[in-house]
């Protein structure tokens, strides 16, 4: 299984929540870094760590997949073919 197939498979509920939390951390850190002129240096440094932690949590959570025997896994006719999207076509 390659990375594109892994990302397109369903993500468990806990890791979807963790992914969304990571996206929120990244957004908060980005908002603080965007206002760097009005923020103290320590807060800006902490915001940089929030961006890194949120990004890592989001990416790792997106690549976790359900097992074959889970009920959340959709039938194979619901899955998208990686070749149907030209951006994800690895054979071009």
C-alpha positions in Angstrom: 0.0 0.0 0.0 1.5 3.3 -1.0 1.0 6.7 0.7 -1.9 7.9 -1.6 -3.9 4.7 -1.0 -3.3 5.1 2.8 -4.4 8.7 2.9 -7.6 8.0 0.9 -8.7 5.2 3.2 -11.1 6.1 6.1 -9.6 7.5 9.3 -10.9 6.3 12.7 -13.1 8.7 14.7 -10.5 9.5 17.4 -7.8 10.4 14.9 -10.2 12.6 12.9 -10.8 14.6 16.1 -7.0 14.7 16.8 -6.4 15.8 13.2 -9.0 18.7 13.6 -7.4 19.7 16.9 -4.0 19.8 15.2 -5.4 22.0 12.5 -6.7 24.3 15.2 -3.4 24.5 16.9 -1.7 25.3 13.6 -4.3 28.1 12.9 -3.8 29.6 16.4 0.0 29.5 16.1 -0.2 31.1 12.6 -2.5 33.9 13.9 0.0 34.7 16.6 3.0 34.6 14.3 1.1 36.8 11.9 0.9 39.5 14.5 4.6 39.3 15.5 5.0 43.1 15.9 2.4 43.2 18.7 3.4 40.0 20.6 6.2 39.4 23.0 9.1 37.3 21.8 8.3 34.4 24.2 4.7 34.2 22.9 6.0 34.2 19.3 8.4 31.3 20.1 5.6 29.3 21.7 3.4 30.0 18.6 6.1 28.4 16.4 6.0 25.3 18.6 2.2 25.2 18.2 2.5 25.3 14.5 5.0 22.4 14.4 3.0 20.3 16.9 -0.3 20.9 15.1 1.2 20.1 11.7 2.7 16.9 12.9 -0.5 15.8 14.7 -2.6 16.5 11.6 -0.3 14.6 9.2 0.2 11.6 11.4 -3.5 11.4 12.2 -4.5 11.5 8.6 -2.3 8.5 7.7 -3.8 6.2 10.4 -6.3 3.8 8.8 -8.9 1.3 10.0 -8.2 -2.4 9.8 -10.0 -4.6 7.2 -12.4 -6.0 9.7 -13.7 -2.6 11.1 -17.3 -1.6 10.5 -16.4 2.0 9.5 -14.6 0.7 6.4 -16.8 1.4 3.3 -17.3 -1.3 0.7 -14.8 -1.4 -2.2 -17.3 0.1 -4.7 -17.3 3.4 -2.6 -13.5 3.8 -2.8 -12.1 6.2 -5.4 -9.6 4.9 -7.9 -6.3 6.7 -7.5 -6.1 6.9 -11.3 -9.3 8.9 -11.5 -7.7 12.0 -10.1 -4.9 13.4 -12.3 -3.2 15.0 -9.3 -2.9 11.7 -7.6 -2.0 9.6 -10.6 1.3 8.0 -9.9 1.6 6.4 -13.2 2.0 9.5 -15.4 
